[in-house]
Amino acid sequence: MSKAPAVDYALEIIEFFSSKNYEIGISDISNALNINKNAVSRVLEALLEKNWIYMSDNTQKKYSLTLRPFSLLSGNINNNGIAKIATPYIERLNKELGDSVYLGVKNERNVLYLLHYDSTKEVRINGRTGGEYLMNCSAPGKILLSYSNTEEISAFFRATIGKRTENTITDVNSFMLEADRIKKCGYAIDNEEFAKGIICIAVPVFDYAENVIASIGISTLTLYDDIDSLINNKFSLLKKAADEISLCLGRKQL
């Protein structure tokens, strides 16, 4: 034991979290590391406050490690890490709704899908992991572009952009108005802007520093839904999944 036992305890507990892939409680830590439960509780309170861990089971008082330690040490969050964390939440949405559900990140001018689960409905939209789409005409892309700085947005629209449909936004002034709306309401929509008959809704995923590092979205056909039904019936489920992913990435619980 060093001259700073509290630091020793904190480091041992962080290492213990890192070695496990399941939720951990105070008794688990106390028994495994032979540390007094009161001392464990104090360390966990400090780690919670700094967003190094989060309470993953409020009933059983179980905790899990966020990605903040990794982020601080590596300087960035690996895309594969985001995909791994997001997978169970994306799978859950796909099974619950039967719609196409995906996780996207910014890749230059495009949104790149790290995860894509196809619709399970009889008539479905084809998509794939690794697919890329211009940011201005897809709901997840519009999220990522909206949270970019003003110069990035201006540079995006200085390049030639073709209209995919009559609803596609191709000028910067119109998009800036759209970006303000997106940040105020918390979601972006694609109202047949990429293709006729396809509508989408997407929401942001935040890291511990409140940066938008990804977006998750749902796509469906106008055969099954309209924009109002996406917002009224599916937005809350989508936001819940995004909030859970953000929490795992170290965002402070709101």
N, C-alpha and C positions, 0 to 999 in steps of 0.2 A: 504494500500500500504506500502511495506517495504522500507528500505533505498536503495534497489537496484531495481528500477522499471523495468529495462530491463529484469532482471531475472524473476520478477513476470509475465511480459508479455509473456516471453518464456514458462514458466510453464503453464500458462493459455492456450496458443495456443496449446501446446502439449496435454494437457488434452482435449481440444476441438477436436483435430484430433482423439484422442483415442475414443471419444464418438460417432464418426460418421463413417459410412461405405460407404461414397461416396466422390467424389473429392471435394476439397474445394478451393475457391478463396479468394483473399485479402478482397474483399467487404463482403463476407460471415463472415469472422473472425471479421472484423471491426464492422459490424452491430451487431453481436451476443455478442461480448465481450466489445463493446463500447471502442475500442482502436483505436487511430488515424491510418489512413492507412499508413502513412510514417513509424510509429513505427512497424506496422505489417510487412511491406515490409522488414525492416531491420532485424527483427527476422527471417523471412523466408529465407533471404539470408544466415544468419548464420547457420540455420538448414540444408539448402541445401548443404552448404560447408562441414558440418560435416556428411552428408549422413543420417540425421534423417528423411528427407522427400525427395521426388523426384517430378519433374514436370510430372504429368500423362497426362496432356492435354496442349500441347504447344500453341495451337490456343487460347483457352479460359483462359490460364494462371491458370490452376487448379493444386492443389497439393494433394499428398497422403502421408501417413506415411509409412516409411519402417519398417522392423523388427529390425533395429539396437537398438532402445531403449530396446526392449524385450530381445535382445541378450545380451546386456550389463548387464541387471539386472538379467537374469536367468543363464547366463554362457553358454547357448547353445540354439539352435533353435529346438523347438519341431517338430518331424517329421510330426505330424498331421497339424501343422501350415504350413509347406512347401507344403503339399498336398493340403491344402485349397487354398493357393496362386496360385499354379501351375494349378489347375483344369481348369479354363477357357482357358488357353493357350494350354493345352493338348487336351481339347475338340475341340478347334478351328482347330488344326492340323488334328485331326482325321476326322472331317467333311470336311476339305479342301482336304485332300489327299486320304481318304478312307483306309489308312493303319493302322496297329496296332501301337499305340502310347502309351508311358509309361514314368513314373517317377520312378527312382530307387535310393536307398541309400545303403551304405555298411552295411552288417550285418555279421560280422566275415569274413568268406571266400567267402561269397555269395553277390550277388546284390539282394536286396529285393525290389519288386515292390510295391510302395505305391499307385500308380495309374496304371491302365491298361485299355485301350479302344481298343476293338477288331476291326479288319478290317471290313469294310462294303462291301467288294468285294464278288463276288460269291464264289470263292475258298479262304478260309481264314485260318489264323493261330490262334489256340486257346491259350489263355493266361488268367491270372487272377491277380487281386489285391491280394497281399500276396504271390505270387509265388516267389521262390528263385532259382538262377542259379549261378553256379561257375563263378567267375569273369573273368577267363582267356579265356572263350569261348563265351562270350556275349559282344556286343559292349558297352552297358552301364556299364557292369562290368569292361571291359578293361579301360574305362575312370577312374573309381574309383581306380582301382589298379595302373594305371599309375601315378596318382597323390599322391600315398602313398609314404612313405619314403623307402629308399633302403633296409633297414632291413626287413620291412614288406613284400616287394616284394620277397626278398630272402626266408623268412620263408614260404611264400605261396607255393613256388615251391619246398621247401624241403620235403613237404608232397607228398604222392603218388597221381598222377593225371593221370587219364585214358584219352586216346584220344577218343573223341566222333566221330570225323571224321578225315580224313587224313590231314585236315587243322588246327586242334586244336594245339595251342601252349602249350607245356608241359615242356619247359626248360627255366630257368631264363635268359640265355644269349639272346635267341631269343626274349624273352618278353621285355628285357631292350631296345633292338633296336626298337621294336614296340612302347614302351612307349615314346621314344625320338621322333619318328615320330608323334605320337598322340599329344604330347604337342606342336610340331612345327606347325602342320596343323590345330589343333583345333577340330579334330573329330576322332572317332574310328569306325572301320568297323568290322563286323562279316561276313566273306566271306565263308558261309557254314561251320563255325567252330563249331557251336552247333548242327546243323542238316543239312543234305543234302536238298537242295531246298529252304532253308531259308537264307536270307541276311538281314543285319541290319546296321544302322548308328546311332551314338549317340554323344552327345556333353556335356560338363560339365556345371554345374550350380554353381555359385560362391556366397559366402556371402560377407558381407561388408569388411571383412578382407582378401579377395582374396583367401579364402580357398574353395576347391571344396567339396561341401557337398552333391551333388546329381548329377544325370545325366538324360537327357531325350533322348529318342531314338525312331526310327521308324523301324519296321520290315515288310518285305514283302516277297513274293515268287519270285523265279527266273522265274516263269510263267509270271510275270508282269514287273519285273525290273532286271537290273544287277547293279553291283557296280558303274559303271560309271554314270548311270542314277540317282542313289541315291545321288552321290556327286554333279553332275551337276544340277539336277533339284530339289532336296529336302533339301540339306544341308543348303542353305541360309534361308529357311523357319524354319528349325529346330533351327538354331543358333539364329534367330530373337526371337523365343519363349523363348529360354534359356536366352538370354540377358534381355528380359523383366522380366522373373522370378527373375533373379539375381538382377535387379534393384529394384524390390519389396523387396528383402532381404537385401537391403542396400548397394549393390555394387556401387561404384562411376561410374557415366555415362562416357563412353569412348568417 
